[in-house]
Amino acid sequence: MSSEDRPLRAEELQKALVAPFGPFAALDVVSSTGSTNADLIAAAAGGAADRTVLIAERQTAGRGRRSREWVSPPAAGVYLSVLLRPDGVPAARLGSLAVVAGLALVRAVREAAGVEAVLKWPNDLLIGDAKCAGVLSEAVAGGSGVVVGIGLNVDPLPVEVPAGPGGLAATSLAEAGAAVTDRTEIAGVLLIAFATLESAWRASAGDLDASGLLGAYREACATLGREVVVELADGSDLHGVATGLEAGGELVITGADGTETAVSAGDVVHLR
């Protein structure tokens, strides 16, 4: 049976995840869209509620960090976005939602698919040396919310998927030998994991350390202790060893001369 013959079971997800029985305000599944993030950003401007979820069977203009294309083959992965309006969380801490999403991915993949995975800072999900999922967090205009997008490869990928920074290959749960590849089940477990972690983050006003999420992230992050190159937004590179994380999730790079630099954004390449 092809993946197109196993569509997401929208009613099942809505029954389990939408209030009053679940943690989300609304959840829609669409057959195709350009970008779930773009759609929810537009919906936020129209008054969409906190904890609104949009899932697409296919994205025609999915994107990752630095506006890179995120390949979203039809009915082959879990492509979703969540709109959050976390009152009481300072604007400076909203970026740490990427850490929350990364942790949710690790937990969901282990629980639902039985696959061991780790994180490459800040939130790329790695299985072995290949990337299986990514996260893109975007602020809503006017500071009225944040949209967190997640793309998780479930079924085998087409050969044309391009490599990421540093030649990082793509993989999928199926290619990693997942015990379960039912996308509805995986989406449900992922969204519950995200809601649970986000609730702890929100209750601590976005403080990763106070919520216990910073320690959990350290345990899941394979970047720490590695020699890396960080490709920064200005086009420069930072070379050193990833020696720590700051309270907001920033990665600390220690250079050969002992100088420590904290970076809040950039593409990390693990050196062998």
NUMARFI-268117 format. One record per residue (C-alpha): x, y, z; residue in one letter; residue number from 0. Coordinates in nm, 4 decimals, decimal comma, always signed. Each point is the difference from the previous one (the first is absolute). Example, Ala and Ser with C-alpha at 12.3 -4.5 7.8 and 13.67 -1.06 7.14 Angstrom:
<atoms>
x:y:z:pado:logu
+1,2300:-0,4500:+0,7800:a:0;
+0,1370:+0,3440:-0,0660:s:1;
</atoms>
This chain:
<atoms>
x:y:z:pado:logu
+0,0000:+0,0000:+0,0000:m:0;
+0,1452:+0,3359:-0,1020:s:1;
+0,0184:+0,2925:+0,2403:s:2;
-0,2665:+0,1799:-0,2051:e:3;
-0,2402:-0,2804:+0,0960:d:4;
+0,0574:+0,0654:+0,3709:r:5;
-0,1180:+0,3580:+0,0567:p:6;
+0,0087:+0,1653:+0,3385:l:7;
-0,3094:-0,0772:+0,2048:r:8;
-0,1129:+0,3537:+0,0798:a:9;
-0,3026:-0,0894:+0,2099:e:10;
+0,2065:-0,2290:+0,2199:e:11;
+0,2556:+0,2748:+0,0638:l:12;
-0,2691:+0,2580:+0,0698:q:13;
-0,1828:-0,2240:+0,2442:k:14;
+0,3175:-0,0769:+0,1949:a:15;
+0,1732:+0,3369:-0,0099:l:16;
-0,2556:+0,2809:-0,0113:v:17;
-0,1695:+0,1444:+0,3091:a:18;
-0,1799:-0,1001:+0,2137:p:19;
+0,1792:-0,3355:-0,0201:f:20;
+0,3369:+0,1218:-0,1265:g:21;
+0,2390:+0,2925:+0,0466:p:22;
-0,0607:+0,1812:-0,3300:f:23;
-0,2622:+0,2564:-0,0966:a:24;
-0,0361:-0,1125:-0,3602:a:25;
+0,1559:-0,2478:-0,2422:l:26;
-0,0452:-0,0155:-0,3754:d:27;
+0,1459:-0,2369:-0,2577:v:28;
+0,0257:+0,1197:-0,3616:v:29;
+0,0949:-0,2018:-0,3058:s:30;
+0,2451:+0,2580:-0,1344:s:31;
+0,1265:+0,3485:+0,0748:t:32;
+0,3014:+0,2139:-0,0676:g:33;
+0,1233:+0,0209:+0,3590:s:34;
-0,1774:-0,0824:+0,3248:t:35;
+0,2081:+0,2672:+0,1738:n:36;
-0,1076:+0,2659:-0,2503:a:37;
-0,3634:-0,1048:+0,0315:d:38;
+0,0001:+0,0231:+0,3793:l:39;
+0,1798:+0,3346:-0,0017:i:40;
-0,2813:+0,1283:-0,2217:a:41;
-0,2608:-0,1644:+0,2248:a:42;
+0,1567:+0,1636:+0,3060:a:43;
-0,0555:+0,3405:-0,1569:a:44;
-0,3650:-0,0954:-0,0359:g:45;
-0,0337:-0,0894:+0,3679:g:46;
+0,0732:-0,3738:+0,0065:a:47;
+0,0162:-0,1363:+0,3529:a:48;
+0,2976:-0,0967:+0,2117:d:49;
+0,0993:-0,3635:-0,0635:r:50;
-0,1479:-0,0273:-0,3480:t:51;
+0,1481:-0,2856:-0,2069:v:52;
+0,0203:-0,0382:-0,3778:l:53;
+0,1220:-0,3215:-0,1639:i:54;
+0,0515:-0,0488:-0,3738:a:55;
+0,0261:-0,3204:-0,2000:e:56;
+0,2238:+0,1927:-0,2387:r:57;
+0,1802:+0,3346:-0,0070:q:58;
+0,0938:+0,1579:-0,3312:t:59;
+0,2082:+0,2800:+0,1517:a:60;
+0,1224:-0,1420:+0,3303:g:61;
+0,3002:+0,1784:+0,1414:r:62;
+0,2687:-0,0337:+0,2619:g:63;
+0,2513:+0,2379:+0,1522:r:64;
+0,1411:+0,2740:-0,2257:r:65;
-0,2930:-0,0553:-0,2396:s:66;
+0,1361:-0,3362:-0,1160:r:67;
-0,2466:-0,2345:-0,1645:e:68;
-0,1396:-0,2793:+0,2165:w:69;
-0,0974:-0,2839:-0,2317:v:70;
-0,3462:-0,1288:+0,0969:s:71;
-0,0923:-0,3031:-0,2135:p:72;
-0,3765:-0,0712:-0,0074:p:73;
-0,1204:-0,2155:+0,2911:a:74;
+0,3560:-0,0957:+0,0932:a:75;
+0,0599:+0,1965:+0,3177:g:76;
-0,1514:+0,2031:+0,2799:v:77;
-0,0083:+0,3674:-0,0977:y:78;
-0,1622:+0,2148:+0,2651:l:79;
+0,0010:+0,3402:+0,1642:s:80;
-0,1309:+0,1222:+0,3356:v:81;
-0,1040:+0,3576:+0,0781:l:82;
+0,0844:+0,1026:+0,3559:l:83;
-0,0952:+0,3167:+0,1848:r:84;
+0,1919:-0,0482:+0,3278:p:85;
-0,1142:+0,2862:+0,2220:d:86;
+0,2461:+0,0732:+0,2770:g:87;
+0,3059:-0,1197:-0,1898:v:88;
+0,2482:+0,2826:-0,0724:p:89;
+0,0643:+0,0610:-0,3689:a:90;
+0,3714:-0,0710:+0,0501:a:91;
-0,0820:-0,3598:+0,0962:r:92;
-0,2311:-0,0875:-0,2887:l:93;
+0,2895:-0,1281:-0,2091:g:94;
+0,0553:-0,2799:+0,2487:s:95;
-0,3157:-0,1683:-0,1292:l:96;
+0,2299:-0,1594:-0,2573:a:97;
+0,1609:-0,1920:+0,2873:v:98;
-0,3447:-0,1149:+0,1144:v:99;
-0,0850:-0,1242:-0,3487:a:100;
+0,3306:-0,1826:-0,0344:g:101;
-0,0535:-0,1835:+0,3272:l:102;
-0,3534:-0,0924:-0,1038:a:103;
+0,1356:-0,1559:-0,3176:l:104;
+0,2551:-0,2107:+0,1874:v:105;
-0,2599:-0,1277:+0,2441:r:106;
-0,2635:-0,0693:-0,2640:a:107;
+0,2336:-0,1874:-0,2326:v:108;
+0,1247:-0,2172:+0,2823:r:109;
-0,3490:-0,0666:+0,1378:e:110;
-0,2020:-0,0382:-0,3190:a:111;
+0,2536:-0,1516:-0,2380:a:112;
+0,2531:-0,1637:+0,2290:g:113;
+0,2856:+0,1866:-0,1665:v:114;
+0,2871:+0,1517:+0,1950:e:115;
+0,0676:+0,3564:-0,1110:a:116;
+0,2024:+0,2985:+0,1170:v:117;
+0,0024:+0,3721:-0,0687:l:118;
+0,2486:+0,2061:-0,1935:k:119;
-0,0206:+0,3502:+0,1422:w:120;
-0,2382:+0,1680:-0,0054:p:121;
-0,2726:-0,2417:-0,1081:n:122;
+0,0948:-0,2304:-0,2875:d:123;
-0,0997:-0,3577:+0,0793:l:124;
+0,2789:-0,2421:-0,0892:l:125;
-0,0176:-0,3744:-0,0392:i:126;
+0,3594:-0,1105:-0,0298:g:127;
+0,1664:+0,2612:-0,2185:d:128;
-0,3108:+0,0903:-0,2009:a:129;
-0,2765:+0,2550:+0,0541:k:130;
-0,3537:-0,1265:+0,0515:c:131;
-0,1820:+0,3148:+0,1121:a:132;
+0,0362:+0,3735:+0,0384:g:133;
-0,1707:+0,2908:+0,1734:v:134;
-0,0732:+0,3542:-0,1117:l:135;
-0,1310:+0,2507:+0,2550:s:136;
-0,1344:+0,3332:-0,1268:e:137;
-0,1397:+0,2998:+0,1844:a:138;
-0,3425:+0,1371:-0,0867:v:139;
+0,0008:+0,3674:-0,1002:a:140;
-0,0611:+0,2334:+0,2904:g:141;
+0,1297:-0,2443:+0,2576:g:142;
-0,3390:-0,1658:+0,0409:s:143;
+0,1254:-0,3557:-0,0282:g:144;
+0,2433:-0,2551:-0,1363:v:145;
-0,0488:-0,2717:-0,2596:v:146;
+0,2097:-0,3130:+0,0470:v:147;
+0,0287:-0,2202:-0,3071:g:148;
+0,1224:-0,3600:+0,0013:i:149;
+0,0836:-0,2213:-0,2957:g:150;
+0,0617:-0,3679:+0,0768:l:151;
+0,0902:-0,2530:-0,2711:n:152;
-0,1905:-0,3238:+0,0545:v:153;
-0,0075:-0,2020:-0,3238:d:154;
+0,3025:-0,0565:-0,2290:p:155;
+0,1192:+0,3180:-0,1701:l:156;
+0,0391:+0,0658:-0,3708:p:157;
+0,3602:+0,0083:-0,1182:v:158;
-0,0213:+0,3680:-0,0970:e:159;
-0,0086:+0,1271:+0,3594:v:160;
+0,3027:+0,2324:+0,0235:p:161;
+0,2638:-0,0339:+0,2702:a:162;
+0,0014:+0,2582:+0,2788:g:163;
+0,2845:+0,2204:+0,1291:p:164;
+0,3287:-0,1867:+0,0106:g:165;
-0,1373:-0,2702:-0,2278:g:166;
-0,2423:-0,1314:+0,2638:l:167;
-0,2063:-0,2729:-0,1660:a:168;
-0,3745:-0,0416:+0,0487:a:169;
-0,1663:-0,3110:+0,1381:t:170;
-0,3409:-0,1156:+0,1205:s:171;
-0,1435:-0,2081:+0,2811:l:172;
-0,0720:-0,2838:-0,2431:a:173;
+0,3576:-0,0014:-0,1234:e:174;
+0,1169:-0,0096:+0,3615:a:175;
-0,2010:-0,3156:+0,0671:g:176;
-0,2887:+0,1559:+0,1925:a:177;
-0,2346:-0,2441:+0,1680:a:178;
-0,2945:+0,2278:-0,0857:v:179;
-0,0445:+0,2193:-0,3077:t:180;
-0,3682:+0,0851:+0,0450:d:181;
+0,0084:+0,3772:-0,0527:r:182;
-0,3197:+0,0619:+0,1969:t:183;
+0,1381:-0,1795:+0,3045:e:184;
+0,3342:+0,1772:-0,0291:i:185;
-0,1646:+0,3419:-0,0420:a:186;
-0,2146:-0,0581:+0,3082:g:187;
+0,2934:-0,1024:+0,2180:v:188;
+0,2074:+0,2932:-0,1280:l:189;
-0,2709:+0,2559:+0,0721:l:190;
-0,0633:-0,1364:+0,3505:i:191;
+0,3738:+0,0099:+0,0743:a:192;
+0,0204:+0,3559:-0,1278:f:193;
-0,3051:+0,1121:+0,2007:a:194;
+0,1376:-0,1545:+0,3192:t:195;
+0,3427:+0,1594:-0,0368:l:196;
-0,1410:+0,3344:-0,1148:e:197;
-0,2295:+0,0109:+0,3022:s:198;
+0,3003:-0,0431:+0,2316:a:199;
+0,1879:+0,2675:-0,1960:w:200;
-0,2964:+0,2397:+0,0189:r:201;
-0,0569:-0,0619:+0,3716:a:202;
+0,3621:+0,1056:+0,0577:s:203;
-0,0460:+0,3165:-0,2109:a:204;
+0,2211:-0,1457:-0,2706:g:205;
+0,2900:-0,0698:+0,2369:d:206;
+0,1618:-0,3162:-0,1368:l:207;
+0,2039:-0,0620:+0,3125:d:208;
-0,2853:+0,0466:+0,2481:a:209;
-0,2264:-0,2253:-0,2055:s:210;
+0,2593:-0,2786:-0,0054:g:211;
+0,0152:+0,0062:-0,3785:l:212;
+0,3550:+0,1314:-0,0230:l:213;
+0,1371:-0,3050:+0,1788:g:214;
-0,2076:-0,2320:-0,2167:a:215;
+0,1244:+0,1754:-0,3113:y:216;
+0,3634:-0,0386:+0,1085:r:217;
-0,0544:-0,3746:+0,0294:e:218;
-0,1512:-0,0196:-0,3483:a:219;
+0,2434:+0,2326:-0,1778:c:220;
+0,2757:-0,1785:-0,1927:a:221;
+0,1702:+0,3306:-0,0851:t:222;
+0,1379:+0,0539:+0,3507:l:223;
+0,3626:-0,1071:+0,0274:g:224;
+0,0427:-0,0131:-0,3775:r:225;
+0,2371:+0,1969:-0,2184:e:226;
-0,2246:+0,2063:-0,2235:v:227;
-0,0213:+0,2761:-0,2558:v:228;
-0,2906:+0,2396:+0,0444:v:229;
-0,1098:+0,1726:-0,3198:e:230;
-0,1301:+0,3370:+0,1192:l:231;
-0,2678:+0,2140:-0,1640:a:232;
+0,2537:+0,2645:-0,1078:d:233;
+0,1855:-0,2567:-0,2093:g:234;
+0,2888:-0,0507:+0,2408:s:235;
+0,0997:-0,3269:+0,1664:d:236;
+0,0783:-0,0692:+0,3637:l:237;
+0,2305:-0,2964:+0,0650:h:238;
+0,0453:-0,1614:+0,3392:g:239;
-0,1374:-0,2495:+0,2490:v:240;
-0,3606:+0,0159:+0,1193:a:241;
+0,0588:+0,0186:+0,3731:t:242;
-0,3323:+0,1036:+0,1490:g:243;
-0,3447:+0,1510:-0,0143:l:244;
-0,1120:+0,3273:+0,1521:e:245;
-0,3312:+0,0483:+0,1779:a:246;
-0,1827:+0,1015:-0,3156:g:247;
+0,1253:-0,2971:-0,1986:g:248;
+0,2882:+0,1865:-0,1664:e:249;
+0,2923:-0,2221:-0,1006:l:250;
+0,3413:+0,0841:+0,1491:v:251;
+0,2929:-0,0508:-0,2344:i:252;
+0,3529:-0,0043:+0,1427:t:253;
+0,2686:+0,0874:-0,2520:g:254;
+0,3562:-0,1286:-0,0134:a:255;
+0,1151:+0,3077:+0,1957:d:256;
-0,2528:-0,0663:+0,2765:g:257;
-0,2369:+0,2779:-0,1037:t:258;
-0,3641:-0,0842:+0,0679:e:259;
-0,2725:+0,1217:-0,2358:t:260;
-0,3724:-0,0548:+0,0522:a:261;
-0,2050:-0,0339:-0,3178:v:262;
-0,3774:+0,0180:-0,0149:s:263;
-0,0424:-0,0952:-0,3671:a:264;
+0,2022:-0,1705:-0,2693:g:265;
+0,0528:-0,3249:-0,1879:d:266;
+0,2220:-0,2445:+0,1868:v:267;
+0,2190:-0,2477:-0,1815:v:268;
+0,1365:-0,2855:+0,2103:h:269;
+0,3631:-0,0688:-0,0884:l:270;
+0,1220:-0,3572:+0,0079:r:271;
</atoms>
